């Protein structure tokens, strides 16, 4: 497996400094330009401000790049040929020397093999509404990759009870950082309980160490609600989602197409708040 580290990440790994992995799909496919570039820059800045080193992950020329330079980040933000890849696409990307953005599943896969223990993202994928067999590749990756994934819950357009049940059934420990419920990206509450509420990062680290000592191979999902100032009221969110679901039904959109459709509709109807 060909991992290409930039100098900063290579030094940080050698010196055992804290590193936080970041995905690249949000840059290439999640946001429009220039918001995507601004977001990528801000995410790395926030990690640094909290005394860790950011490692944005992507694939260039079939190589797994851990820690990107400014040119690579700008290319992700502007190059329309960048491919979004899941775990199943990794051998294709390597064999054909593709340029790709990594999803939650591929970022977790690469980060763990690079020796990085923590990965931060916005909202994870899950079980899709109306089609229980359509499960995001994020979930099985969490079940087999012993990393800590920090997020604000699963995307609200998903079937959240089914997603929570999937995590429980497959042994993924869900911790709530100063919260009792799993957040639903972009609201702080979902009505779904976490496995354990924790109050400090130290508690999360202790639980992660215990997981490793037990040789469990699943991730720990550390759910951190969005700040109250950025939360969208649940009532407003449900109204927007309901309208978007009706539109999807009217247009006969289902299966793997429904989640990106709902996300786009919700962004439009919320004037960009759900971005």
MOGI-V90838 format. One record per pair of residues at least 24 apart in sequence whose ideal C-beta (glycine too) atoms are under 8 Angstrom apart, sorted by the first residue. I is the first residue (numbers start at 0). J is the second residue. D is the distance in whole Angstrom. If there is no record, write none. Layout:
BEGIN
i:I j:J d:D
i:I j:J d:D
END
This chain:
BEGIN
i:0 j:63 d:7
i:0 j:112 d:6
i:1 j:61 d:8
i:1 j:62 d:5
i:1 j:63 d:6
i:1 j:93 d:7
i:2 j:62 d:8
i:2 j:63 d:5
i:2 j:65 d:6
i:2 j:109 d:7
i:2 j:112 d:7
i:2 j:113 d:5
i:3 j:59 d:8
i:3 j:62 d:5
i:3 j:63 d:6
i:3 j:64 d:5
i:3 j:65 d:7
i:4 j:65 d:5
i:4 j:66 d:6
i:4 j:113 d:7
i:5 j:64 d:8
i:5 j:65 d:7
i:5 j:66 d:4
i:5 j:67 d:7
i:5 j:68 d:6
i:7 j:52 d:6
i:7 j:66 d:6
i:8 j:52 d:7
i:8 j:54 d:5
i:8 j:65 d:5
i:8 j:66 d:4
i:8 j:113 d:8
i:11 j:52 d:5
i:12 j:113 d:8
i:12 j:114 d:5
i:12 j:115 d:8
i:16 j:51 d:8
i:16 j:52 d:6
i:17 j:50 d:7
i:17 j:51 d:4
i:17 j:52 d:7
i:17 j:117 d:7
i:18 j:51 d:6
i:18 j:52 d:5
i:18 j:53 d:8
i:18 j:54 d:5
i:18 j:115 d:5
i:18 j:116 d:8
i:18 j:117 d:7
i:19 j:46 d:5
i:19 j:51 d:5
i:19 j:52 d:7
i:19 j:53 d:6
i:19 j:54 d:7
i:19 j:115 d:8
i:19 j:117 d:5
i:19 j:118 d:7
i:19 j:119 d:5
i:20 j:54 d:5
i:20 j:55 d:8
i:20 j:56 d:6
i:20 j:65 d:8
i:20 j:106 d:6
i:20 j:107 d:8
i:20 j:109 d:8
i:20 j:110 d:4
i:20 j:113 d:8
i:20 j:115 d:5
i:20 j:117 d:7
i:20 j:118 d:4
i:20 j:119 d:7
i:20 j:146 d:8
i:21 j:46 d:7
i:21 j:53 d:6
i:21 j:54 d:7
i:21 j:55 d:4
i:21 j:56 d:7
i:21 j:106 d:7
i:21 j:118 d:8
i:21 j:119 d:6
i:21 j:120 d:8
i:22 j:55 d:8
i:22 j:56 d:7
i:22 j:100 d:8
i:22 j:101 d:5
i:22 j:102 d:6
i:22 j:103 d:6
i:22 j:106 d:4
i:22 j:118 d:8
i:22 j:120 d:5
i:23 j:55 d:6
i:23 j:56 d:6
i:23 j:57 d:4
i:23 j:67 d:8
i:23 j:75 d:5
i:23 j:100 d:4
i:23 j:101 d:5
i:23 j:106 d:7
i:24 j:83 d:5
i:24 j:100 d:4
i:24 j:101 d:6
i:24 j:102 d:5
i:24 j:103 d:8
i:25 j:120 d:8
i:25 j:121 d:7
i:26 j:55 d:8
i:26 j:72 d:7
i:26 j:75 d:4
i:26 j:76 d:5
i:26 j:100 d:7
i:27 j:57 d:8
i:27 j:75 d:5
i:27 j:76 d:7
i:27 j:78 d:8
i:27 j:81 d:4
i:27 j:83 d:7
i:27 j:100 d:4
i:28 j:81 d:8
i:28 j:83 d:5
i:28 j:100 d:6
i:30 j:274 d:6
i:32 j:76 d:6
i:32 j:77 d:6
i:33 j:76 d:7
i:34 j:274 d:7
i:35 j:75 d:8
i:35 j:76 d:5
i:36 j:72 d:7
i:36 j:73 d:6
i:36 j:76 d:4
i:36 j:77 d:8
i:39 j:72 d:5
i:39 j:75 d:7
i:39 j:76 d:7
i:40 j:72 d:7
i:42 j:119 d:8
i:46 j:119 d:7
i:51 j:117 d:8
i:54 j:110 d:7
i:54 j:113 d:7
i:54 j:115 d:6
i:56 j:101 d:5
i:56 j:105 d:8
i:56 j:106 d:5
i:56 j:109 d:5
i:56 j:110 d:6
i:56 j:113 d:8
i:57 j:98 d:8
i:57 j:99 d:7
i:57 j:100 d:6
i:57 j:101 d:6
i:58 j:84 d:7
i:58 j:92 d:5
i:58 j:93 d:8
i:58 j:97 d:7
i:58 j:98 d:7
i:58 j:99 d:4
i:58 j:100 d:8
i:58 j:101 d:7
i:59 j:98 d:5
i:60 j:96 d:5
i:60 j:97 d:8
i:60 j:98 d:7
i:61 j:92 d:6
i:61 j:93 d:5
i:61 j:94 d:7
i:61 j:95 d:7
i:61 j:96 d:4
i:61 j:97 d:6
i:63 j:109 d:5
i:63 j:113 d:8
i:65 j:109 d:7
i:65 j:110 d:7
i:65 j:113 d:5
i:65 j:115 d:7
i:74 j:98 d:8
i:75 j:100 d:6
i:85 j:136 d:4
i:86 j:136 d:5
i:86 j:140 d:6
i:87 j:136 d:7
i:102 j:136 d:7
i:102 j:137 d:7
i:103 j:135 d:8
i:103 j:137 d:4
i:103 j:140 d:7
i:103 j:148 d:7
i:104 j:135 d:8
i:104 j:136 d:4
i:104 j:137 d:5
i:104 j:139 d:8
i:104 j:140 d:4
i:105 j:140 d:8
i:107 j:137 d:8
i:107 j:140 d:5
i:107 j:141 d:7
i:107 j:144 d:5
i:107 j:146 d:5
i:107 j:148 d:7
i:107 j:218 d:7
i:108 j:140 d:6
i:108 j:144 d:6
i:110 j:146 d:6
i:111 j:144 d:5
i:111 j:145 d:7
i:111 j:146 d:5
i:115 j:146 d:7
i:116 j:146 d:6
i:116 j:147 d:6
i:116 j:207 d:7
i:117 j:146 d:7
i:117 j:147 d:5
i:117 j:149 d:7
i:118 j:146 d:6
i:118 j:147 d:7
i:118 j:148 d:5
i:118 j:149 d:7
i:119 j:148 d:8
i:119 j:149 d:4
i:119 j:150 d:7
i:120 j:148 d:7
i:120 j:149 d:7
i:120 j:150 d:5
i:121 j:150 d:6
i:121 j:151 d:6
i:121 j:184 d:6
i:122 j:150 d:6
i:122 j:151 d:6
i:122 j:152 d:6
i:122 j:153 d:6
i:122 j:154 d:4
i:122 j:155 d:8
i:122 j:184 d:3
i:122 j:185 d:8
i:123 j:148 d:7
i:123 j:150 d:5
i:123 j:152 d:7
i:123 j:153 d:5
i:123 j:154 d:7
i:123 j:220 d:7
i:124 j:153 d:7
i:124 j:154 d:7
i:124 j:157 d:7
i:124 j:258 d:8
i:125 j:153 d:4
i:125 j:154 d:7
i:125 j:157 d:4
i:125 j:158 d:7
i:125 j:159 d:7
i:125 j:161 d:7
i:125 j:162 d:3
i:125 j:165 d:7
i:126 j:157 d:6
i:126 j:158 d:5
i:126 j:161 d:4
i:126 j:162 d:5
i:126 j:165 d:6
i:127 j:157 d:6
i:127 j:158 d:7
i:127 j:254 d:7
i:127 j:255 d:7
i:127 j:257 d:6
i:127 j:258 d:6
i:128 j:156 d:7
i:128 j:157 d:6
i:128 j:158 d:5
i:128 j:244 d:7
i:128 j:257 d:7
i:128 j:261 d:8
i:129 j:158 d:8
i:129 j:253 d:6
i:129 j:257 d:7
i:130 j:253 d:6
i:130 j:254 d:6
i:130 j:257 d:8
i:131 j:158 d:7
i:131 j:161 d:6
i:133 j:254 d:6
i:133 j:255 d:6
i:134 j:165 d:7
i:138 j:162 d:7
i:138 j:165 d:6
i:138 j:166 d:7
i:138 j:169 d:7
i:138 j:171 d:8
i:139 j:169 d:7
i:140 j:218 d:8
i:141 j:166 d:7
i:141 j:169 d:8
i:141 j:171 d:5
i:141 j:217 d:7
i:141 j:218 d:4
i:141 j:220 d:6
i:142 j:169 d:4
i:142 j:170 d:6
i:142 j:171 d:6
i:142 j:217 d:5
i:142 j:218 d:7
i:143 j:216 d:6
i:143 j:217 d:7
i:144 j:216 d:7
i:144 j:217 d:8
i:144 j:218 d:6
i:145 j:210 d:7
i:145 j:211 d:7
i:145 j:215 d:7
i:145 j:216 d:5
i:145 j:217 d:6
i:145 j:218 d:6
i:146 j:218 d:5
i:146 j:219 d:8
i:147 j:203 d:7
i:147 j:207 d:5
i:147 j:218 d:7
i:147 j:219 d:5
i:147 j:221 d:6
i:148 j:218 d:5
i:148 j:219 d:7
i:148 j:220 d:5
i:148 j:221 d:7
i:149 j:221 d:5
i:149 j:223 d:6
i:150 j:184 d:7
i:150 j:220 d:7
i:150 j:221 d:7
i:150 j:222 d:7
i:150 j:223 d:7
i:151 j:182 d:5
i:151 j:184 d:5
i:151 j:185 d:7
i:151 j:222 d:7
i:151 j:223 d:6
i:151 j:224 d:6
i:151 j:225 d:5
i:152 j:181 d:5
i:152 j:182 d:4
i:152 j:183 d:5
i:152 j:184 d:5
i:152 j:189 d:7
i:152 j:222 d:5
i:152 j:224 d:8
i:153 j:181 d:7
i:153 j:183 d:7
i:153 j:184 d:7
i:154 j:183 d:8
i:154 j:184 d:5
i:154 j:258 d:7
i:154 j:262 d:7
i:155 j:183 d:4
i:155 j:184 d:6
i:155 j:185 d:7
i:155 j:186 d:7
i:155 j:189 d:8
i:155 j:236 d:6
i:155 j:240 d:6
i:156 j:240 d:7
i:156 j:243 d:8
i:156 j:257 d:8
i:156 j:258 d:6
i:156 j:261 d:4
i:156 j:262 d:6
i:156 j:265 d:7
i:157 j:258 d:7
i:159 j:183 d:6
i:159 j:189 d:5
i:159 j:191 d:6
i:160 j:191 d:6
i:163 j:189 d:8
i:163 j:191 d:4
i:166 j:220 d:7
i:167 j:194 d:8
i:169 j:217 d:7
i:170 j:215 d:7
i:170 j:217 d:5
i:171 j:217 d:5
i:171 j:218 d:6
i:171 j:219 d:8
i:171 j:220 d:6
i:172 j:206 d:7
i:172 j:210 d:7
i:172 j:217 d:7
i:172 j:218 d:8
i:172 j:219 d:5
i:172 j:220 d:7
i:173 j:220 d:5
i:173 j:222 d:6
i:174 j:203 d:6
i:174 j:206 d:7
i:174 j:219 d:6
i:174 j:220 d:7
i:174 j:221 d:5
i:174 j:222 d:7
i:175 j:222 d:5
i:176 j:203 d:7
i:176 j:221 d:6
i:176 j:222 d:6
i:176 j:223 d:4
i:176 j:224 d:8
i:177 j:224 d:8
i:178 j:222 d:7
i:178 j:223 d:8
i:178 j:224 d:5
i:181 j:222 d:5
i:182 j:222 d:6
i:182 j:223 d:7
i:182 j:224 d:4
i:182 j:225 d:7
i:184 j:225 d:7
i:185 j:225 d:6
i:185 j:229 d:8
i:185 j:230 d:7
i:185 j:231 d:5
i:185 j:236 d:7
i:185 j:272 d:7
i:185 j:273 d:5
i:186 j:225 d:8
i:186 j:230 d:6
i:186 j:231 d:6
i:186 j:232 d:7
i:186 j:233 d:5
i:186 j:236 d:5
i:187 j:224 d:4
i:187 j:225 d:6
i:187 j:227 d:7
i:187 j:230 d:5
i:188 j:224 d:8
i:188 j:233 d:7
i:193 j:222 d:6
i:231 j:269 d:7
i:231 j:272 d:5
i:231 j:273 d:7
i:235 j:269 d:8
i:236 j:269 d:8
i:236 j:273 d:8
i:239 j:264 d:8
i:239 j:265 d:5
i:239 j:268 d:5
i:239 j:269 d:6
i:239 j:273 d:8
i:240 j:265 d:6
i:242 j:268 d:6
i:243 j:268 d:7
END
